Amino acid sequence: MDPLDLIIAGGVLAVGTFAFRFAGPVLKARFTVSPKAEKLMTRSAVVLLAALVAVAALTEGHEFAGYARPAGVLVGGVLAWRKAPFALVVVAAAAAAALLRLAGVP
């Protein structure tokens, strides 16, 4: 791929991202969304994020990732829910998965 093509593609993506981010506040005053629809959109975002976390935590390629990774994600999730500092959440989740793998758990 030509470096100029890469720069152009990056610029197009940057402009598109900015346009979407800018359109939200600008168009919010023109459109009204019912409270029920707004609540549904909020819940949909949470469900989508949970599905993404589940797929990333449970699969590797097309196969089950083993038990160590979901256990690490569970440890991190519990610590995040308990409002632990982010660095502690990441280190504890990685340590839990690493210790389980060191113990022979796949």
N, C-alpha and C positions, 0 to 999 in steps of 0.2 A: 504494500500500500504506500502510496506517495505521501510524504510528510505534509504536504500542503492539503491533501484530502483530509488527513487527520485533524489538522488545525481548523479547517472549514467545518467538519462534522462537530468538533468541540464547540465552535462558535455558535452553530445552529442550535445545538442542545442547550447552551447557556442562554441564548435569547429565548428559546421556547420555555425553559424553566422559569426565567424571569417573568415572561408573559403570563404563565399560569399563576405564579405567586402574586403578581400585581393585579390580576383579574379578580381574585377573591375579594379583597377589600373594596375595590371599585364597583363591582357588580352586586355586592351584598346589599347596598342601599336600593337597588332597582328591583330585586327579587325578594319575595317573602316566602319563607318555608314554614309550614305548619310545625308546631311544637312536636307533634307525633312523628313527622318526617325527620326532624332534627334529632330526636331521640333515637330513631331507627338508624340514622347514619352514624351516630356515635357508637351504638352497639355493633354495627357492622364493622367499623374500624377495629374494635376490640376483638371481634371474632376473627377477622382477617389476620391480625397480629398473632393471636393465639394459634391459628392454623400454621402460620409461618414458623413459629417457634417449635410446634410439634413436629413438623416435617424436618426441620433442621436438627432437632434433638434426637429423633428416632430413626432416621434413615441415613444411609451412606450409599450414594448411588441409588440402586433399586433394592437394596437389602437392608435388613435391620442393623442398626449401628452397634448393637450390643447393649449391655446394661450400665456400663460405666458412664457413658455420655449422658443418658437421661438422668442418672443419679446426680451428676454434676450440675445439670440444668436445674434439677429439683432443689439442690442445696442453694444455688444462686437465686432461684425464685423465692425461696423461703426467706433468705437474707434480705433480698430487695423488698419483699412484702413487709418485713420488720424494720424497713428504712435504715439498713446498714449502709455505710459509705460505699460508693461504687467500687473503689479499688478493692475493698474487702470482699465484696460480692464476687468480683472476677477472680481474685486469687483463691478464695474458698471453693468456688465451683471448679476451677482448674485443679486444685489440690485434691478435691474429692474424687474427680475422675482419674487423676494420676495415681492416687493411692489404690483405688479399686483395680486399675490395670496392673499396677505393681503386684497386687495380691493374686493376679491371675484371672480376674473377672473380665470377660471380653467387652 
